[in-house]
Amino acid sequence: MEDTATLLPQQDSSRSHRHIYEFHIRFGDIDSQMHVNNVKFLGYLEDARLVMFHADPVLAGLEPVRGMVVSRHEIDYKVPLTGVLHAIRVETWVTDLRAASFKLAYEIRDDEHVYATATSTLVAFDVENARLRRYTPAEREYISRFVPAREKP
């Protein structure tokens, strides 16, 4: 079972801007109450972001978006996620794109349930000089592909 990431097919234009990261629940993700531990959800979000902004651009022959730090996470747990055998996915899109930051929205879901919704704020960071920076035009262009058409900057 391999984790995968893709953009949703274009036939659903209302959701074509969403990045899709699919994965399978691992036994180690299940806690003593027989559902996925809440801390694992943040790991799923991180995995989705890494594929979205690093692996996918590299596979497409583009520069990855580098030097981002999370400044805020907020998560709402909707339905307990148990050790399901089918793939679960993180659907991610951009809700607010600014010069030096952007907000992501997520749904952790399958075809029947939304298990959690979340948001994160990510800021551009100059690792070498240990300070905030602005996103480059190329980074903004890549990030903007995940903004819904009606919200494009």
C-alpha positions in Angstrom: 0.0 0.0 0.0 1.6 3.2 -1.2 0.7 6.7 -0.3 -0.2 8.9 -3.3 -0.9 12.5 -4.0 -2.7 14.1 -6.9 -4.9 17.0 -7.8 -8.5 16.2 -8.1 -9.6 15.4 -11.7 -10.8 18.5 -13.5 -14.4 17.3 -14.0 -15.3 18.5 -10.6 -14.5 22.2 -11.2 -15.8 23.2 -7.7 -13.0 21.2 -6.2 -10.3 21.1 -8.9 -8.0 23.3 -6.9 -7.7 20.8 -4.1 -4.5 18.8 -3.5 -5.2 15.1 -2.6 -2.9 13.0 -0.5 -4.1 9.4 0.1 -2.7 7.1 2.8 -3.6 4.1 4.9 -4.0 4.1 8.6 -1.2 2.2 10.3 -1.6 0.0 13.3 0.6 2.3 15.3 -1.7 5.2 14.7 -4.5 3.5 16.8 -4.6 4.3 20.5 -6.0 2.3 23.5 -9.5 3.6 22.7 -9.3 1.9 19.3 -9.3 5.0 17.2 -6.6 7.2 15.6 -4.9 9.3 18.2 -5.5 13.0 17.8 -1.8 13.8 17.5 -1.5 11.5 14.4 -3.9 13.9 12.6 -1.3 16.6 12.6 1.2 14.1 11.2 -1.2 13.4 8.3 -1.5 17.2 7.6 2.3 17.5 7.6 2.7 14.5 5.2 0.1 16.1 2.9 2.0 19.5 3.0 5.3 17.9 2.3 4.0 16.1 -0.8 2.1 19.2 -1.9 4.9 21.7 -1.7 8.0 19.5 -2.1 7.5 16.1 -3.7 4.9 17.1 -6.3 6.8 20.2 -7.6 10.0 18.2 -7.9 8.2 15.4 -9.8 6.8 18.0 -12.1 10.3 19.5 -12.8 9.6 22.6 -10.7 11.4 24.1 -7.7 9.8 23.1 -4.4 8.5 25.8 -2.1 11.2 26.0 0.5 11.6 27.8 3.8 8.1 27.7 5.2 7.2 27.4 8.9 3.8 26.8 10.5 2.7 29.7 12.7 -0.7 28.3 13.6 -2.8 25.1 13.5 -6.4 24.7 14.3 -8.2 21.4 14.1 -11.8 20.2 14.6 -12.4 16.4 15.1 -15.7 15.5 13.5 -16.0 11.7 13.6 -13.7 9.1 15.3 -11.3 7.5 12.8 -10.9 3.9 13.5 -8.6 1.4 11.8 -10.3 1.4 8.5 -8.8 -0.7 5.7 -9.5 1.6 2.8 -7.5 4.7 1.9 -8.1 7.9 3.7 -7.2 11.2 2.1 -6.2 14.7 3.1 -7.7 17.3 0.7 -5.9 20.6 1.0 -6.4 24.0 -0.5 -5.3 27.6 0.0 -7.9 30.0 1.5 -5.8 33.2 1.8 -2.5 34.0 0.0 -0.5 37.1 1.1 3.0 38.3 0.3 4.6 36.5 3.2 2.0 34.0 4.4 -0.9 31.8 3.3 -3.6 29.8 5.0 -4.4 26.2 4.2 -7.7 24.4 4.8 -7.9 20.7 5.1 -10.4 17.8 5.2 -9.3 14.4 6.5 -11.9 12.2 4.8 -13.0 9.3 2.8 -16.0 9.0 0.4 -18.4 8.7 3.3 -17.0 10.8 6.2 -15.1 13.9 7.1 -13.1 12.9 10.1 -11.5 16.2 10.8 -11.2 19.7 9.3 -8.2 21.9 10.0 -6.5 25.1 9.0 -2.8 26.1 9.1 -1.1 29.4 8.6 2.3 29.1 6.9 4.8 31.9 6.7 7.8 32.3 4.4 11.1 31.9 6.3 14.6 32.7 5.3 16.4 29.7 6.9 19.9 31.1 6.2 19.3 34.4 7.9 16.7 33.1 10.4 14.0 35.7 9.6 10.7 36.1 7.8 10.7 36.8 4.1 8.3 37.2 1.2 7.3 34.4 -1.2 9.0 34.6 -4.6 6.9 35.1 -7.7 7.5 31.5 -8.6 6.4 30.3 -5.2 3.3 32.5 -5.3 2.4 31.1 -8.7 2.7 27.5 -7.5 0.8 28.2 -4.3 -2.0 30.0 -6.1 -2.9 26.9 -8.1 -4.6 25.7 -4.9 -6.7 28.8 -4.5 -10.3 28.3 -5.5 -11.1 30.2 -8.8 -13.5 32.5 -7.1 -10.9 33.5 -4.5 -7.8 34.0 -6.8 -5.7 36.9 -5.8 
